[in-house]
Amino acid sequence: MMKETIHTDGAKLSVYLQGPDWDGAPTAAIGDFSCKTPDSGLQALRAGIALIQKAGINRVVGPMSGDTWHSYRFVSESDGSAPFLMEPTNKSHDPDVFRSAGFATISKYFSARVPLAHAATSSPTATDAFEVVPWDGTNPEELFRQVYELSVEAFSQNAFYKPISEPDFLAMYMPVVPMLKPELIFFARRPDGSLAGFLFGIPNYAEGPNPKAAILKTYASLERGAGRHLASRFHKSALKLGCDTAIHALIHDDNQSADRSVAEGATVFRRYSLMGLRLDG
């Protein structure tokens, strides 16, 4: 992934000229942003925007480290609780720096927590369309190859989607293999063995070696109802492992899983925003 890093006195960022499309138009991304003061951040942002304009690109999104496979989004609201594993973090003034440069929120997300004693009691209606099975704990590279293939198909219509190669995907996820718990990773398989969905969960090791929360990090499905069945198995398994809380992580406000999270009694504790700027007015 090509990027150009800008350093100013007290701030830095990266410009990715080949970012994801925004409403079908070529778009640059600004990511890896940090600043000691709002003024230094604004100076760096203006330098990044000037570089993007010089390249003939009229739309910018941020913060985003090139695409949605990597770090993106600002924390915009919080209850003050500690960040969970792999959660984006930023200084409280960072979103205002982007607003000062003309950016506005273009997409919203949230994370919520739910007591497993409550969430693990619900069970969706049985189906013959697929069977939910846990990962057997073997051959992690093959696990992530399957996750990659289904992710590409399931996420291809999402806003700001940009393809990623399988080697790049594996390079991102193989380092987390030592932290994986097979009991928190599930596949939904059709009677012919084909994959209908997956759920990737992980203990919240940001709490320490014996976390009490499990993170529902990512799930995708190609079959109606598979997501509900996968989440149900995740909740039940996390409770059996000794966790007391599930974190429904980084859900888009308009996603169907947002309604499901609320229905399961989850409470929002963090909100996030992706911001955008149209340089052509």
Backbone hydrogen bonds in HBPLUS format (Angstrom, degrees):
<---DONOR---> <-ACCEPTOR-->    atom                        ^
c    i                          cat <-CA-CA->   ^        H-A-AA   ^      H-
h    n   atom  resd res      DA  || num        DHA   H-A  angle D-A-AA Bond
n    s   type  num  typ     dist DA aas  dist angle  dist       angle   num
A0004-GLU N   A0015-VAL O   2.92 MM  11  5.15 150.1  2.01 139.3 149.1     1
A0015-VAL N   A0004-GLU O   2.78 MM  11  5.15 163.2  1.81 144.0 149.3     2
A0006-ILE N   A0013-LEU O   2.81 MM   7  5.43 167.3  1.82 158.9 163.1     3
A0013-LEU N   A0006-ILE O   3.03 MM   7  5.43 144.7  2.16 146.3 155.7     4
A0008-THR N   A0011-ALA O   2.93 MM   3  5.26 173.5  1.94 149.2 150.2     5
A0011-ALA N   A0008-THR O   3.31 MM   3  5.26 175.7  2.31 114.9 114.7     6
A0036-LYS N   A0010-GLY O   2.75 MM  26  5.27 159.0  1.79 162.5 167.4     7
A0012-LYS N   A0034-SER O   2.94 MM  22  5.61 155.8  2.00 160.6 162.7     8
A0034-SER N   A0012-LYS O   3.06 MM  22  5.61 151.5  2.14 160.1 158.9     9
A0014-SER N   A0031-GLY O   2.82 MM  17  5.26 158.0  1.87 152.3 152.1    10
A0031-GLY N   A0014-SER O   2.97 MM  17  5.26 158.5  2.01 147.6 153.8    11
A0016-TYR N   A0029-ALA O   2.78 MM  13  5.03 170.7  1.79 161.5 162.4    12
A0029-ALA N   A0016-TYR O   2.84 MM  13  5.03 160.0  1.88 142.6 149.5    13
A0019-GLY N   A0027-THR O   2.93 MM   8  5.32 127.5  2.21 146.4 159.6    14
A0022-TRP N   A0025-ALA O   3.01 MM   3  5.29 157.9  2.06 145.4 150.0    15
A0025-ALA N   A0022-TRP O   3.09 MM   3  5.29 165.9  2.11 110.2 114.5    16
A0028-ALA N   A0059-ARG O   2.92 MM  31  6.27 166.5  1.94 154.9 151.1    17
A0061-VAL N   A0028-ALA O   2.95 MM  33  6.46 149.0  2.05 148.8 157.8    18
A0030-ILE N   A0061-VAL O   2.91 MM  31  6.36 154.8  1.98 160.1 168.3    19
A0064-MET N   A0030-ILE O   2.86 MM  34  5.68 149.8  1.95 117.8 127.5    20
A0041-GLY N   A0037-THR O   3.04 MM   4  6.28 157.3  2.09 153.8 160.8    21
A0042-LEU N   A0038-PRO O   2.88 MM   4  6.07 157.2  1.93 152.1 157.7    22
A0043-GLN N   A0039-ASP O   3.05 MM   4  6.27 153.2  2.13 144.9 151.8    23
A0044-ALA N   A0040-SER O   3.13 MM   4  6.39 158.9  2.18 145.1 150.0    24
A0045-LEU N   A0041-GLY O   2.90 MM   4  6.14 159.4  1.94 150.4 156.6    25
A0046-ARG N   A0042-LEU O   2.96 MM   4  6.12 162.5  1.99 149.1 153.0    26
A0047-ALA N   A0043-GLN O   3.15 MM   4  6.39 150.0  2.25 142.1 150.0    27
A0048-GLY N   A0044-ALA O   2.96 MM   4  6.26 152.5  2.03 148.3 156.1    28
A0049-ILE N   A0045-LEU O   2.83 MM   4  6.12 160.1  1.87 156.3 161.6    29
A0050-ALA N   A0046-ARG O   3.00 MM   4  6.12 155.8  2.06 142.6 148.8    30
A0051-LEU N   A0047-ALA O   3.14 MM   4  6.38 152.9  2.21 142.7 149.2    31
A0052-ILE N   A0048-GLY O   3.04 MM   4  6.34 153.9  2.11 146.8 154.0    32
A0053-GLN N   A0049-ILE O   2.88 MM   4  6.17 160.0  1.92 154.4 159.4    33
A0054-LYS N   A0050-ALA O   2.98 MM   4  6.15 155.6  2.05 144.9 151.6    34
A0055-ALA N   A0051-LEU O   3.17 MM   4  6.43 135.8  2.37 137.1 148.0    35
A0055-ALA N   A0052-ILE O   3.10 MM   3  5.13 129.2  2.37  95.3 108.7    36
A0057-ILE N   A0052-ILE O   3.29 MM   5  5.76 167.9  2.30 153.6 150.5    37
A0056-GLY N   A0053-GLN O   2.90 MM   3  5.10 158.3  1.94 108.1 114.8    38
A0279-LEU N   A0058-ASN O   2.62 MM 221  4.72 161.8  1.65 147.4 150.6    39
A0060-VAL N   A0277-LEU O   2.94 MM 217  5.17 151.6  2.02 150.1 157.6    40
A0277-LEU N   A0060-VAL O   2.82 MM 217  5.17 148.6  1.92 153.2 157.7    41
A0062-GLY N   A0275-MET O   2.85 MM 213  5.30 151.9  1.93 148.4 150.0    42
A0275-MET N   A0062-GLY O   2.79 MM 213  5.30 158.0  1.84 153.9 160.2    43
A0073-ARG N   A0063-PRO O   2.99 MM  10  5.49 152.1  2.07 151.1 150.0    44
A0065-SER N   A0071-SER O   2.85 MM   6  5.55 164.4  1.88 170.8 176.2    45
A0070-HIS N   A0067-ASP O   3.27 MM   3  5.82 153.6  2.34 110.5 117.0    46
A0074-PHE N   A0273-SER O   2.84 MM 199  5.25 165.2  1.86 147.7 150.6    47
A0273-SER N   A0074-PHE O   2.85 MM 199  5.25 145.2  1.97 139.5 150.6    48
A0076-SER N   A0271-ARG O   2.75 MM 195  5.53 162.4  1.78 133.9 139.7    49
A0077-GLU N   A0271-ARG O   3.29 MM 194  4.93 161.4  2.32 124.2 122.4    50
A0271-ARG N   A0077-GLU O   2.93 MM 194  4.93 163.8  1.95 136.6 136.9    51
A0079-ASP N   A0269-PHE O   3.05 MM 190  5.45 135.5  2.25 165.3 158.0    52
A0087-GLU N   A0084-PHE O   3.06 MM   3  5.51 149.3  2.16 142.7 137.9    53
A0094-ASP N   A0091-LYS O   3.06 MM   3  5.52 158.0  2.11 115.4 122.1    54
A0097-VAL N   A0093-HIS O   3.13 MM   4  6.46 142.5  2.27 150.3 161.4    55
A0097-VAL N   A0094-ASP O   3.05 MM   3  5.14 126.1  2.35  99.9 114.1    56
A0098-PHE N   A0094-ASP O   3.24 MM   4  6.66 156.7  2.30 154.9 159.9    57
A0099-ARG N   A0095-PRO O   2.98 MM   4  6.33 155.1  2.05 146.5 154.0    58
A0100-SER N   A0096-ASP O   2.90 MM   4  6.09 151.0  1.98 143.3 150.7    59
A0101-ALA N   A0097-VAL O   3.22 MM   4  6.54 131.6  2.46 137.7 149.9    60
A0101-ALA N   A0098-PHE O   3.03 MM   3  5.11 134.2  2.25  97.4 110.4    61
A0103-PHE N   A0098-PHE O   3.02 MM   5  5.40 156.4  2.08 147.5 139.9    62
A0102-GLY N   A0099-ARG O   2.93 MM   3  5.05 160.9  1.96 108.3 113.7    63
A0104-ALA N   A0276-GLY O   2.98 MM 172  5.56 154.7  2.05 147.4 153.1    64
A0276-GLY N   A0104-ALA O   2.83 MM 172  5.56 156.5  1.88 153.2 158.0    65
A0106-ILE N   A0274-LEU O   2.83 MM 168  5.90 173.0  1.84 156.4 158.4    66
A0274-LEU N   A0107-SER O   2.92 MM 167  5.17 161.2  1.95 151.3 154.3    67
A0253-ASP N   A0108-LYS O   2.98 MM 145  5.72 170.7  1.99 138.9 138.2    68
A0109-TYR N   A0272-TYR O   3.15 MM 163  5.03 158.3  2.19 133.7 133.2    69
A0272-TYR N   A0109-TYR O   2.97 MM 163  5.03 162.3  2.00 130.8 131.0    70
A0110-PHE N   A0251-ILE O   2.82 MM 141  5.30 142.5  1.96 138.7 150.9    71
A0251-ILE N   A0110-PHE O   2.75 MM 141  5.30 156.6  1.81 166.4 158.5    72
A0111-SER N   A0270-ARG O   2.93 MM 159  5.26 153.7  2.00 144.7 146.4    73
A0269-PHE N   A0111-SER O   3.01 MM 158  6.17 162.1  2.04 149.2 153.3    74
A0270-ARG N   A0111-SER O   3.41 MM 159  5.26 154.2  2.48 146.9 142.5    75
A0112-ALA N   A0248-HIS O   3.04 MM 136  5.18 155.5  2.10 136.9 144.1    76
A0248-HIS N   A0112-ALA O   2.72 MM 136  5.18 158.9  1.76 158.1 163.9    77
A0113-ARG N   A0267-THR O   2.93 MM 154  5.39 155.5  1.99 141.2 140.9    78
A0267-THR N   A0113-ARG O   2.83 MM 154  5.39 163.0  1.86 148.0 148.5    79
A0114-VAL N   A0246-ALA O   2.93 MM 132  5.37 152.0  2.01 149.9 158.6    80
A0246-ALA N   A0114-VAL O   2.95 MM 132  5.37 164.7  1.97 155.5 160.4    81
A0118-HIS N   A0115-PRO O   3.04 MM   3  5.52 146.8  2.15 108.1 117.3    82
A0119-ALA N   A0115-PRO O   3.01 MM   4  6.34 170.2  2.02 155.3 155.8    83
A0116-LEU N   A0244-ASP O   2.98 MM 128  5.29 167.4  2.00 121.5 125.5    84
A0120-ALA N   A0116-LEU O   2.87 MM   4  5.38 162.3  1.90 138.9 143.7    85
A0121-THR N   A0118-HIS O   3.20 MM   3  5.72 164.3  2.22 115.0 119.8    86
A0131-GLU N   A0189-ARG O   2.71 MM  58  5.25 148.8  1.80 140.1 148.8    87
A0189-ARG N   A0131-GLU O   2.83 MM  58  5.25 166.6  1.85 148.3 147.2    88
A0133-VAL N   A0187-PHE O   2.79 MM  54  5.38 159.5  1.83 158.4 164.9    89
A0187-PHE N   A0133-VAL O   2.81 MM  54  5.38 165.8  1.83 160.7 164.6    90
A0135-TRP N   A0185-ILE O   2.87 MM  50  5.65 153.0  1.94 150.2 148.8    91
A0142-GLU N   A0139-ASN O   3.07 MM   3  5.51 123.7  2.40 109.2 121.9    92
A0143-LEU N   A0139-ASN O   3.15 MM   4  6.53 152.4  2.23 147.0 155.4    93
A0144-PHE N   A0140-PRO O   3.01 MM   4  6.33 162.5  2.04 154.4 155.9    94
A0145-ARG N   A0141-GLU O   2.95 MM   4  6.20 137.5  2.13 139.3 151.8    95
A0146-GLN N   A0142-GLU O   3.06 MM   4  6.31 157.8  2.11 150.7 154.6    96
A0147-VAL N   A0143-LEU O   3.00 MM   4  6.33 157.5  2.05 146.7 153.8    97
A0148-TYR N   A0144-PHE O   2.84 MM   4  5.86 153.6  1.91 137.1 144.4    98
A0149-GLU N   A0145-ARG O   3.03 MM   4  6.27 166.6  2.05 149.2 151.7    99
A0150-LEU N   A0146-GLN O   3.10 MM   4  6.31 168.0  2.12 153.6 156.2   100
A0151-SER N   A0147-VAL O   2.88 MM   4  5.91 155.6  1.94 146.6 154.4   101
A0152-VAL N   A0148-TYR O   2.96 MM   4  6.15 166.2  1.98 159.7 161.7   102
A0153-GLU N   A0149-GLU O   3.40 MM   4  6.61 157.4  2.46 139.2 144.5   103
A0154-ALA N   A0150-LEU O   2.79 MM   4  5.95 165.9  1.81 156.6 161.1   104
A0155-PHE N   A0151-SER O   2.81 MM   4  5.64 161.8  1.84 153.9 157.5   105
A0158-ASN N   A0155-PHE O   2.94 MM   3  5.32 164.2  1.96 118.4 123.5   106
A0161-TYR N   A0158-ASN O   3.24 MM   3  5.49 142.2  2.39 133.6 128.2   107
A0169-PHE N   A0165-SER O   2.96 MM   4  6.23 155.1  2.03 151.1 158.7   108
A0170-LEU N   A0166-GLU O   2.90 MM   4  6.13 166.4  1.92 159.9 162.6   109
A0171-ALA N   A0167-PRO O   2.97 MM   4  6.12 149.7  2.07 141.5 150.0   110
A0172-MET N   A0168-ASP O   3.18 MM   4  6.42 135.7  2.38 137.9 148.2   111
A0172-MET N   A0169-PHE O   3.07 MM   3  5.23 132.2  2.31  99.2 112.0   112
A0173-TYR N   A0169-PHE O   3.16 MM   4  6.49 154.5  2.23 151.4 157.7   113
A0174-MET N   A0170-LEU O   2.89 MM   4  5.60 165.1  1.91 152.5 155.3   114
A0176-VAL N   A0173-TYR O   3.05 MM   3  5.67 154.0  2.12 118.4 125.7   115
A0177-VAL N   A0174-MET O   3.10 MM   3  5.42 167.4  2.11 117.1 120.8   116
A0179-MET N   A0176-VAL O   2.89 MM   3  5.52 149.6  1.98 121.0 130.3   117
A0180-LEU N   A0177-VAL O   3.04 MM   3  5.29 163.6  2.07 115.6 120.9   118
A0184-LEU N   A0181-LYS O   2.88 MM   3  5.60 169.6  1.89 127.6 131.0   119
A0185-ILE N   A0182-PRO O   3.22 MM   3  5.34 168.8  2.23 113.8 113.9   120
A0201-GLY N   A0184-LEU O   2.93 MM  17  4.91 129.0  2.19 136.4 149.3   121
A0186-PHE N   A0199-LEU O   2.99 MM  13  5.16 156.1  2.05 141.7 149.4   122
A0199-LEU N   A0186-PHE O   2.87 MM  13  5.16 148.2  1.97 148.1 148.8   123
A0188-ALA N   A0197-GLY O   2.85 MM   9  4.88 166.4  1.87 135.5 133.8   124
A0196-ALA N   A0188-ALA O   2.64 MM   8  5.22 168.2  1.66 161.7 161.5   125
A0190-ARG N   A0194-SER O   2.85 MM   4  5.41 161.3  1.89 160.5 164.4   126
A0193-GLY N   A0190-ARG O   2.78 MM   3  5.22 161.9  1.81 122.4 126.7   127
A0222-LEU N   A0196-ALA O   2.68 MM  26  5.17 168.2  1.69 154.6 155.2   128
A0198-PHE N   A0220-ALA O   2.93 MM  22  5.70 151.7  2.01 159.2 167.5   129
A0220-ALA N   A0198-PHE O   3.09 MM  22  5.70 152.5  2.17 151.0 158.4   130
A0200-PHE N   A0218-THR O   2.72 MM  18  5.21 173.8  1.73 170.3 171.8   131
A0217-LYS N   A0200-PHE O   3.07 MM  17  5.80 127.1  2.36 140.5 153.7   132
A0218-THR N   A0200-PHE O   3.19 MM  18  5.21 162.4  2.23 142.7 147.7   133
A0202-ILE N   A0215-ILE O   3.03 MM  13  5.30 149.9  2.12 139.9 149.5   134
A0215-ILE N   A0202-ILE O   2.80 MM  13  5.30 170.8  1.81 152.9 152.9   135
A0205-TYR N   A0203-PRO O   2.90 MM   2  5.63 126.8  2.19 110.0  94.0   136
A0204-ASN N   A0213-ALA O   2.95 MM   9  5.58 164.4  1.98 154.1 148.9   137
A0207-GLU N   A0204-ASN O   2.99 MM   3  6.05 172.9  2.00 130.0 132.3   138
A0208-GLY N   A0205-TYR O   3.00 MM   3  5.07 148.9  2.10 101.5 110.9   139
A0244-ASP N   A0212-LYS O   2.79 MM  32  5.61 156.9  1.84 146.8 149.7   140
A0245-THR N   A0212-LYS O   3.23 MM  33  6.45 148.4  2.33 156.0 157.4   141
A0214-ALA N   A0245-THR O   2.95 MM  31  6.42 153.9  2.02 154.0 159.8   142
A0247-ILE N   A0214-ALA O   2.85 MM  33  6.13 159.7  1.89 152.6 156.2   143
A0216-LEU N   A0247-ILE O   2.79 MM  31  5.91 168.4  1.81 159.0 163.0   144
A0249-ALA N   A0216-LEU O   3.36 MM  33  6.03 163.9  2.39 141.9 146.3   145
A0226-ALA N   A0223-GLU O   3.06 MM   3  5.62 165.7  2.08 137.4 140.2   146
A0229-HIS N   A0225-GLY O   3.23 MM   4  6.53 161.2  2.27 151.9 156.7   147
A0230-LEU N   A0226-ALA O   2.88 MM   4  6.08 161.7  1.91 156.4 161.7   148
A0231-ALA N   A0227-GLY O   2.96 MM   4  6.11 164.0  1.99 149.4 153.5   149
A0232-SER N   A0228-ARG O   3.03 MM   4  6.17 155.0  2.10 143.5 150.4   150
A0233-ARG N   A0229-HIS O   3.13 MM   4  6.38 161.9  2.17 149.2 152.8   151
A0234-PHE N   A0230-LEU O   2.98 MM   4  6.23 157.0  2.04 148.6 155.6   152
A0235-HIS N   A0231-ALA O   2.94 MM   4  6.18 165.5  1.96 155.1 157.5   153
A0236-LYS N   A0232-SER O   3.09 MM   4  6.31 168.4  2.11 152.1 155.0   154
A0237-SER N   A0233-ARG O   2.92 MM   4  6.02 162.0  1.95 150.4 155.7   155
A0238-ALA N   A0234-PHE O   2.87 MM   4  6.00 161.5  1.91 154.8 159.8   156
A0239-LEU N   A0235-HIS O   3.09 MM   4  6.26 157.6  2.14 147.8 153.3   157
A0240-LYS N   A0236-LYS O   3.09 MM   4  6.34 154.5  2.16 142.8 149.8   158
A0241-LEU N   A0237-SER O   2.97 MM   4  6.25 138.2  2.15 143.3 154.8   159
A0243-CYS N   A0238-ALA O   3.09 MM   5  5.57 154.1  2.16 161.2 153.4   160
A0242-GLY N   A0239-LEU O   3.04 MM   3  5.29 156.6  2.09 106.3 113.8   161
A0255-ASN N   A0252-HIS O   3.02 MM   3  5.22 165.9  2.04 114.3 118.6   162
A0258-ALA N   A0255-ASN O   2.92 MM   3  5.35 150.3  2.01 109.2 118.4   163
A0260-ARG N   A0256-GLN O   3.22 MM   4  6.59 154.9  2.29 143.6 151.1   164
A0261-SER N   A0257-SER O   2.89 MM   4  5.99 151.9  1.97 140.9 147.6   165
A0262-VAL N   A0258-ALA O   3.20 MM   4  6.45 160.1  2.24 146.8 151.0   166
A0263-ALA N   A0259-ASP O   2.94 MM   4  6.16 160.0  1.98 147.1 153.2   167
A0264-GLU N   A0260-ARG O   2.99 MM   4  6.21 136.0  2.19 142.4 153.4   168
A0266-ALA N   A0261-SER O   3.14 MM   5  5.62 161.1  2.18 157.2 153.2   169
A0265-GLY N   A0262-VAL O   2.92 MM   3  5.24 160.0  1.96 112.2 117.4   170
